[in-house]
Amino acid sequence: QVQLVESGGGLVQDGGSVRLSCAASGSIYSIKNMGWYRQALGKQRELVATITSDDNTNYGTSVKGRFTISRANAQNTVYLQMSSLKPEDTAVYYCSALVVSKTPFRIDNYWGPGTQVTVSS
């Protein structure tokens, strides 16, 4: 089994910056895509950013130019650097990873429990 744990969330001022981290652990052979999604209160979960194993990235329209996704493959970790934050960025941010597991062999998408980011106005 594989676990993802996010960290770095909290309260930040309008226009501020914060860096989220997500570390994967368990029976991991390799991790293909990793990503960040968010869900605001009363809203559907939406794409924030994804990154492939060779560092190709995609961003949601609302965060493009403000957020940067990166990964540290040796640590099975993905980061989300968030800048120029707005109150509308307030949400629970969820980490995801498409993982090739060792024992038993399987490929699955996993989710972390989420971390709250609140941007004050």
C-alpha positions as a Markdown table, in Angstrom:
| # | Residue | x | y | z |
|---|---|---|---|---|
| 1 | Gln | 0.0 | 0.0 | 0.0 |
| 2 | Val | 1.0 | 3.6 | -0.7 |
| 3 | Gln | 0.4 | 6.7 | 1.4 |
| 4 | Leu | 0.6 | 10.3 | 0.5 |
| 5 | Val | 0.9 | 13.1 | 3.1 |
| 6 | Glu | 0.6 | 16.8 | 2.4 |
| 7 | Ser | 2.2 | 19.5 | 4.5 |
| 8 | Gly | 2.7 | 23.2 | 4.4 |
| 9 | Gly | -0.9 | 24.5 | 4.5 |
| 10 | Gly | -2.1 | 27.3 | 6.7 |
| 11 | Leu | -3.2 | 30.9 | 6.8 |
| 12 | Val | -1.5 | 33.4 | 4.4 |
| 13 | Gln | -2.3 | 37.0 | 3.5 |
| 14 | Asp | -3.6 | 38.1 | 0.1 |
| 15 | Gly | -0.6 | 38.4 | -2.2 |
| 16 | Gly | 1.5 | 36.1 | -0.1 |
| 17 | Ser | 3.3 | 32.9 | -0.9 |
| 18 | Val | 3.3 | 29.4 | 0.5 |
| 19 | Arg | 5.0 | 26.1 | -0.5 |
| 20 | Leu | 3.1 | 22.8 | -0.2 |
| 21 | Ser | 4.9 | 19.4 | 0.0 |
| 22 | Cys | 3.6 | 15.9 | -0.5 |
| 23 | Ala | 5.7 | 12.9 | 0.3 |
| 24 | Ala | 4.8 | 9.4 | -0.9 |
| 25 | Ser | 5.8 | 6.3 | 1.0 |
| 26 | Gly | 5.2 | 2.5 | 0.9 |
| 27 | Ser | 5.8 | -0.2 | -1.6 |
| 28 | Ile | 6.8 | 2.1 | -4.5 |
| 29 | Tyr | 8.6 | 0.9 | -7.6 |
| 30 | Ser | 8.2 | 4.2 | -9.4 |
| 31 | Ile | 5.9 | 7.2 | -9.5 |
| 32 | Lys | 4.6 | 8.4 | -12.9 |
| 33 | Asn | 2.4 | 11.5 | -12.8 |
| 34 | Met | 1.9 | 13.6 | -9.7 |
| 35 | Gly | -0.4 | 16.4 | -9.1 |
| 36 | Trp | -2.3 | 18.9 | -7.0 |
| 37 | Tyr | -6.0 | 19.4 | -6.9 |
| 38 | Arg | -8.1 | 21.6 | -4.7 |
| 39 | Gln | -11.6 | 21.8 | -3.5 |
| 40 | Ala | -13.2 | 25.0 | -2.1 |
| 41 | Leu | -16.1 | 24.8 | 0.3 |
| 42 | Gly | -19.2 | 23.9 | -1.6 |
| 43 | Lys | -17.3 | 23.5 | -4.9 |
| 44 | Gln | -16.1 | 20.6 | -7.0 |
| 45 | Arg | -12.6 | 19.4 | -6.9 |
| 46 | Glu | -10.5 | 21.0 | -9.6 |
| 47 | Leu | -7.1 | 20.6 | -11.2 |
| 48 | Val | -4.3 | 22.8 | -9.9 |
| 49 | Ala | -1.2 | 21.3 | -11.5 |
| 50 | Thr | 0.3 | 18.1 | -12.7 |
| 51 | Ile | 3.8 | 16.9 | -13.4 |
| 52 | Thr | 5.1 | 13.9 | -15.3 |
| 53 | Ser | 8.1 | 11.7 | -14.5 |
| 54 | Asp | 10.1 | 13.7 | -17.0 |
| 55 | Asp | 9.0 | 17.1 | -15.6 |
| 56 | Asn | 6.3 | 18.0 | -18.1 |
| 57 | Thr | 3.8 | 20.2 | -16.4 |
| 58 | Asn | 0.2 | 21.3 | -16.8 |
| 59 | Tyr | -1.7 | 24.0 | -14.9 |
| 60 | Gly | -5.2 | 24.9 | -14.2 |
| 61 | Thr | -6.2 | 28.1 | -15.9 |
| 62 | Ser | -6.9 | 30.0 | -12.6 |
| 63 | Val | -3.3 | 29.3 | -11.3 |
| 64 | Lys | -1.2 | 29.5 | -14.4 |
| 65 | Gly | 1.6 | 32.0 | -13.9 |
| 66 | Arg | 1.3 | 32.1 | -10.2 |
| 67 | Phe | 1.9 | 28.5 | -9.1 |
| 68 | Thr | 4.8 | 26.2 | -9.9 |
| 69 | Ile | 4.8 | 22.4 | -9.5 |
| 70 | Ser | 8.0 | 20.5 | -9.1 |
| 71 | Arg | 9.2 | 17.1 | -7.8 |
| 72 | Ala | 12.1 | 15.5 | -6.1 |
| 73 | Asn | 12.1 | 11.9 | -7.5 |
| 74 | Ala | 14.7 | 10.5 | -5.0 |
| 75 | Gln | 12.4 | 11.5 | -2.2 |
| 76 | Asn | 9.1 | 10.6 | -3.9 |
| 77 | Thr | 8.0 | 14.2 | -3.2 |
| 78 | Val | 6.0 | 16.8 | -5.1 |
| 79 | Tyr | 5.9 | 20.5 | -4.3 |
| 80 | Leu | 3.6 | 23.3 | -5.1 |
| 81 | Gln | 5.0 | 26.8 | -4.8 |
| 82 | Met | 2.1 | 29.2 | -4.7 |
| 83 | Ser | 2.7 | 32.9 | -5.1 |
| 84 | Ser | 0.4 | 36.0 | -5.5 |
| 85 | Leu | -2.2 | 34.2 | -3.6 |
| 86 | Lys | -5.8 | 35.4 | -3.7 |
| 87 | Pro | -8.8 | 34.8 | -1.4 |
| 88 | Glu | -10.3 | 32.6 | -4.1 |
| 89 | Asp | -7.4 | 30.2 | -3.8 |
| 90 | Thr | -8.7 | 29.2 | -0.4 |
| 91 | Ala | -9.4 | 25.5 | -0.5 |
| 92 | Val | -8.3 | 22.1 | 0.7 |
| 93 | Tyr | -5.4 | 21.1 | -1.5 |
| 94 | Tyr | -5.0 | 17.4 | -2.3 |
| 95 | Cys | -1.9 | 15.6 | -3.5 |
| 96 | Ser | -2.2 | 12.8 | -6.0 |
| 97 | Ala | 0.2 | 10.3 | -7.5 |
| 98 | Leu | 0.1 | 7.6 | -10.1 |
| 99 | Val | 2.2 | 4.9 | -8.5 |
| 100 | Val | 3.7 | 1.7 | -9.7 |
| 101 | Ser | 3.8 | -0.5 | -6.6 |
| 102 | Lys | 6.3 | -3.3 | -5.9 |
| 103 | Thr | 4.5 | -5.8 | -3.9 |
| 104 | Pro | 1.9 | -6.7 | -5.1 |
| 105 | Phe | 2.6 | -5.3 | -8.6 |
| 106 | Arg | -0.1 | -2.8 | -9.5 |
| 107 | Ile | -0.6 | 0.7 | -10.9 |
| 108 | Asp | -3.0 | 3.0 | -8.9 |
| 109 | Asn | -3.7 | 6.6 | -8.4 |
| 110 | Tyr | -3.5 | 7.6 | -4.7 |
| 111 | Trp | -4.7 | 10.6 | -2.9 |
| 112 | Gly | -3.5 | 12.4 | 0.2 |
| 113 | Pro | -5.9 | 13.5 | 3.0 |
| 114 | Gly | -5.5 | 17.2 | 2.0 |
| 115 | Thr | -4.2 | 20.3 | 3.6 |
| 116 | Gln | -6.1 | 23.5 | 4.1 |
| 117 | Val | -4.9 | 26.7 | 2.6 |
| 118 | Thr | -6.7 | 29.9 | 3.6 |
| 119 | Val | -5.9 | 33.2 | 2.0 |
| 120 | Ser | -7.1 | 36.2 | 4.0 |
| 121 | Ser | -8.6 | 39.2 | 2.2 |
